[in-house]
Amino acid sequence: MNTNKKVVLVGAGFVGMSMAYSLLNQGGVDELVLIDVNKEKTIGEEMDLSHGLPYAPQKMKIKAGDYDECKDANIVVITAGLAQKPGQSRLELAVANAKIMKDITENVMKNGFNGIFLVASNPVDLMTHVVAEVSGMPKSRVIGSGTVLDTARLRYLIADYLEVSSKNVHAYILGEHGDSSLVPWEHCYVGCKKIIDIMKDNNHPMTDLKKIHDGVWKAAYEIIEKKKATYYGIGMALNRLVKAILNDENSILTVSTYQNNEYGQEGLYIGVPAIINKNGVKEILQLKLNKADQEKFNHSCEIMKENWEKEIKPILK
Ligand code: NAD
């Protein structure tokens, strides 16, 4: 049995290399291959990352490579493509990045890949759907980073507000990785106490919860305005997903995954909590949403469906 844990990264830009640096620092991967249209960059990244190996927790083979490396990879992570510019929404990247996703997926599949796809390129829900369609892989094995970063931002902001460890915050962002995301507050806990009850018991205004959510979805705009791109947070989030897959964890993470009516919607990829293991998505965790949250979720799905039909489908023909 091959026990070599191998990850191929397609897109050695800010996001991809932040994940690579996080993998190097935390360990858990035996082999990392870097692919990018800019081959010179992958060689430079291979050299630079490798020089950190003497201080890393375990050895890791790092190399600039090509698509033939996908054959025996456990995971192909896609972080290639255009990123948001100041003021630009993620959806504005859809057409250009869909063409890039199609090209990359065809190259990966041509080389006999049989592992798990993990997609982070934006708009991530639509791009994951493109990879699933083009690859023909079972939907459970094509995962998008979805709202895993948004959820980390939410947990961080709640922890900061309530002065507790973010590790004890159990709260999820659902829906689009983007402006129409939502927080089902009734299902959010600190330890085993509902956040809504904590707010009441401590006389915190409920309107602060909306401010916290606004802080989440506006974060990318603010960071891009100030430093042109966001990458450390998503780099850590992708590392977390890679580990959940490689270690067969059965961990619950808010990924972009294909909907089969678990939340009353079907035929699209969107962010919901799901159990992740070596086979990808084992199961979607179903929450009973209240009427208002269900409407927000439906709205988010409608945006995805509309963009899929109008913008993406014509490219895939
Ligand atoms: P970047 O410009 O730094 O890197 C993109 C890389 O993709 C470049 O190195 C480029 O050469 C490469 N590339 C382009 N076309 C390619 C192709 N056909 N094949 C192989 N490589 C190709 O951008 P970035 O800041 O790393 O962002 C990458 C993507 O990640 C963007 O779409 C961005 O919006 C997205 N992103 C997602 C999240 C998330 O939470 N999912 C967070 C931040 C950024």
Boltz pocket constraint, residues with backbone or C-beta under 6 A from the ligand:
constraints:
  - pocket:
      binder: B
      contacts: [[A, 10], [A, 11], [A, 12], [A, 13], [A, 14], [A, 15], [A, 16], [A, 35], [A, 36], [A, 37], [A, 38], [A, 41], [A, 79], [A, 80], [A, 81], [A, 82], [A, 83], [A, 84], [A, 93], [A, 97], [A, 100], [A, 103], [A, 104], [A, 119], [A, 120], [A, 121], [A, 122], [A, 123], [A, 124], [A, 145], [A, 146], [A, 149], [A, 177], [A, 229], [A, 230], [A, 231], [A, 234]]
      max_distance: 6.0
